[in-house]
Amino acid sequence: MAFENGSRAMNGTFGTVWADGREIAEISAFQLKMAKNFDPINMCGQMAEDRKLVGVKITGSMTLHKVYSRGADDANAAAKGHDVRRSLVAKLADPDAYGAERVAVYGMNYDEQTLMDFAAGKAGSTTVPFQATGFEYLDEVAPPV
């Protein structure tokens, strides 16, 4: 069965992210990806190269409105040689959708921190890329059977 109508498409306005259990209220965008790493496998009698999954890489980014000095603790720790790791939980729960989706991200650390960035006549925002070592779907929106 196909979905009923366009109102069922999930709207990012209803997204929320928590870092170490604290809501990041100034978030305006979030993305989480997993890239698969493969080794090539060549087989006798087969011209086409096959491949074997050997690992994954979890990356993402979040865009924040400039409201707080968020990330200052991470930047200060990195400048002293400390690698701060965090847990994130992202949730998308559009009330018109078929349900809510939540994903937990573990062992997350920021790739970079913007220390300062502003322009006259423009509301501030920053995009923060990150990597992680694990993830888990806490809630999924299953397609109809």
C-alpha positions as CSV (number, residue, x, y, z in Angstrom):
1,M,0.0,0.0,0.0
2,A,1.3,3.5,-0.9
3,F,1.1,6.3,1.6
4,E,-2.2,8.2,1.6
5,N,-1.0,11.7,0.7
6,G,1.8,14.2,1.0
7,S,0.8,15.2,4.5
8,R,2.4,11.9,5.7
9,A,5.9,13.1,4.6
10,M,8.0,13.9,7.7
11,N,8.7,17.6,8.2
12,G,12.1,18.5,9.7
13,T,10.5,21.3,11.7
14,F,9.5,18.6,14.2
15,G,13.1,17.4,14.7
16,T,14.9,17.5,18.1
17,V,18.4,16.7,19.2
18,W,19.8,16.0,22.6
19,A,23.6,15.9,23.5
20,D,24.4,13.9,26.6
21,G,20.7,14.1,27.6
22,R,20.4,17.9,27.2
23,E,18.3,19.4,24.4
24,I,20.1,21.5,21.8
25,A,17.3,24.0,21.4
26,E,19.0,26.2,18.8
27,I,19.3,23.4,16.2
28,S,18.0,24.2,12.7
29,A,19.2,21.2,10.7
30,F,20.6,17.7,11.5
31,Q,22.1,14.9,9.3
32,L,23.5,11.5,10.2
33,K,25.0,9.2,7.6
34,M,26.7,5.8,7.5
35,A,29.1,5.0,4.8
36,K,30.0,1.3,4.1
37,N,33.7,0.3,3.6
38,F,34.4,-2.6,1.3
39,D,37.4,-4.7,0.3
40,P,37.4,-5.9,-3.3
41,I,37.0,-9.7,-3.8
42,N,38.1,-11.2,-7.0
43,M,36.8,-14.7,-7.8
44,C,38.2,-17.3,-10.2
45,G,35.9,-17.8,-13.1
46,Q,34.1,-14.5,-12.5
47,M,35.1,-11.3,-14.4
48,A,33.1,-8.9,-12.2
49,E,34.8,-7.8,-9.1
50,D,32.7,-8.5,-6.0
51,R,33.2,-6.9,-2.6
52,K,33.2,-7.7,1.2
53,L,31.8,-5.3,3.8
54,V,34.7,-4.7,6.2
55,G,33.5,-1.7,8.2
56,V,31.4,1.4,8.4
57,K,32.0,5.1,9.0
58,I,29.4,7.2,10.8
59,T,29.4,10.9,10.1
60,G,27.0,13.8,10.4
61,S,26.5,17.5,10.9
62,M,24.2,19.8,12.7
63,T,23.4,23.4,12.0
64,L,22.8,25.7,15.0
65,H,21.5,29.2,15.3
66,K,24.1,31.3,17.1
67,V,22.6,31.7,20.6
68,Y,25.2,30.3,23.0
69,S,28.9,29.7,23.0
70,R,28.0,26.0,22.3
71,G,31.2,24.0,21.6
72,A,33.5,26.3,23.6
73,D,34.0,23.4,26.1
74,D,34.9,21.0,23.3
75,A,37.3,23.6,21.7
76,N,39.0,24.3,25.0
77,A,39.4,20.6,25.8
78,A,40.8,19.9,22.3
79,A,43.3,22.7,22.7
80,K,44.6,20.9,25.8
81,G,44.8,17.5,24.1
82,H,41.5,16.0,25.3
83,D,39.2,14.2,22.9
84,V,35.7,14.8,24.3
85,R,33.1,12.1,23.2
86,R,29.4,12.6,23.5
87,S,26.1,10.7,22.9
88,L,23.4,12.2,20.8
89,V,19.8,11.3,20.3
90,A,17.9,12.7,17.3
91,K,14.2,12.5,17.0
92,L,11.8,13.3,14.1
93,A,8.1,13.3,15.2
94,D,5.8,15.0,12.7
95,P,2.3,14.8,14.1
96,D,0.9,14.0,10.6
97,A,3.4,11.1,10.0
98,Y,2.9,7.4,10.6
99,G,5.0,7.6,13.8
100,A,8.3,9.0,15.2
101,E,11.9,8.0,14.5
102,R,14.7,8.2,17.0
103,V,18.3,7.4,16.5
104,A,21.0,7.4,19.2
105,V,24.6,8.2,18.3
106,Y,27.5,7.0,20.4
107,G,31.2,8.0,20.7
108,M,30.5,11.2,18.8
109,N,33.2,13.8,18.6
110,Y,33.3,17.0,16.6
111,D,35.5,17.3,13.5
112,E,35.8,21.1,13.9
113,Q,34.5,24.0,15.9
114,T,33.8,27.5,14.5
115,L,35.3,29.8,17.2
116,M,33.6,33.0,15.8
117,D,31.7,33.8,12.6
118,F,29.4,36.8,12.1
119,A,28.2,39.3,9.4
120,A,26.4,42.5,9.8
121,G,22.6,42.3,9.1
122,K,22.6,38.5,9.3
123,A,21.5,36.1,12.0
124,G,24.4,33.9,13.0
125,S,24.5,30.2,12.5
126,T,27.2,27.5,12.3
127,T,27.4,24.0,10.9
128,V,29.3,21.5,13.0
129,P,30.5,18.3,11.3
130,F,31.1,15.2,13.5
131,Q,32.0,11.5,13.5
132,A,30.8,8.7,15.7
133,T,31.6,5.1,16.6
134,G,28.1,3.7,16.9
135,F,24.4,4.2,16.4
136,E,21.1,2.6,17.3
137,Y,17.6,3.0,16.1
138,L,15.5,3.6,19.2
139,D,12.2,4.1,17.3
140,E,11.4,3.3,13.7
141,V,8.6,4.2,11.4
142,A,7.7,0.9,9.7
143,P,6.1,0.8,6.3
144,P,2.7,-0.8,6.1
145,V,2.5,-4.5,5.4
